[in-house]
Amino acid sequence: MSLLSIAQARYSCRNYLPRHIEQDKLDYIFSCVRLAPSAVNRQPWHFHIVSSEAMRRKVQSCYDRPWFATAPMYIVATILHDQEWVRADGKRHGDIDIAIATEHLCLAATEQGLATCWVCNFDAERLASLLHLTADEEPAVIIPIGYAADTPREKSRKALAEILCSEQIN
Ligand SMILES: Cc1cc2nc3c(=O)[nH]c(=O)nc-3n(C[C@H](O)[C@H](O)[C@H](O)COP(=O)(O)O)c2cc1C
């Protein structure tokens, strides 16, 4: 698959089959995650794999949607704030880093025939507590992952003309 076809095929899946995810696919996906770039190569991230029934229920209690509960596995991507690069003006870069690595995850999963969805609208305080995270580790995104039980919707995106800004130096 070309990168363009993978980007076209990735979509926010909101219904999953109760089907096991093969370990070799997960290994492949995390090999891609590991190669993600990060500011000053700090790699300020952890990826918590949640697949047991008990832990899945706990994660579900942080984002209470019927579709979310169908996922056989969740990957909770966290920012390690004590490892992220901070620019001289104080701007922290962990959010950017975790987004790049997480999208590597989603694209690699798509290539492997799996489906995902970015979920950020969860109860972060509750999730941090359930995962026993330290104060330096912030849950940034939950990725439900599995085999899709729904079909992709047509993509709604701005036209290139709306997002490309040509040089205007006067
Ligand atoms: C940072 C981020 C946070 C998101 N959070 C949620 C969320 O909490 N719940 C949800 O259902 N979708 C969430 N989404 C999915 C977006 O709604 C979705 O990516 C967007 O509508 C485009 O659709 P597509 O992913 O199918 O192309 C999130 C996406 C991103 C990138």
The ligand as a Gaussian input file, in Angstrom:
#p B3LYP/6-31G(d) Opt

LIG

0 1
 C       -6.725000      14.774000      18.707000
 C       -7.997000      14.051000      18.341000
 C       -8.950000      13.801000      19.306000
 C      -10.110000      13.084000      18.986000
 N      -10.974000      12.737000      19.988000
 C      -12.083000      12.007000      19.684000
 C      -12.960000      11.582000      20.711000
 O      -12.763000      11.845000      21.905000
 N      -14.049000      10.825000      20.355000
 C      -14.280000      10.462000      19.057000
 O      -15.278000       9.769000      18.807000
 N      -13.446000      10.857000      18.040000
 C      -12.358000      11.612000      18.335000
 N      -11.490000      11.982000      17.329000
 C      -11.755000      11.562000      15.937000
 C      -12.135000      12.737000      15.022000
 O      -13.468000      13.090000      15.254000
 C      -11.912000      12.279000      13.560000
 O      -10.546000      12.002000      13.365000
 C      -12.331000      13.339000      12.529000
 O      -13.723000      13.580000      12.607000
 C      -11.998000      12.903000      11.098000
 O      -12.605000      11.661000      10.793000
 P      -11.734000      10.391000      10.325000
 O      -10.766000      10.086000      11.456000
 O      -12.733000       9.276000      10.171000
 O      -11.013000      10.721000       9.079000
 C      -10.328000      12.673000      17.642000
 C       -9.355000      12.942000      16.674000
 C       -8.203000      13.600000      17.012000
 C       -7.126000      13.797000      15.953000

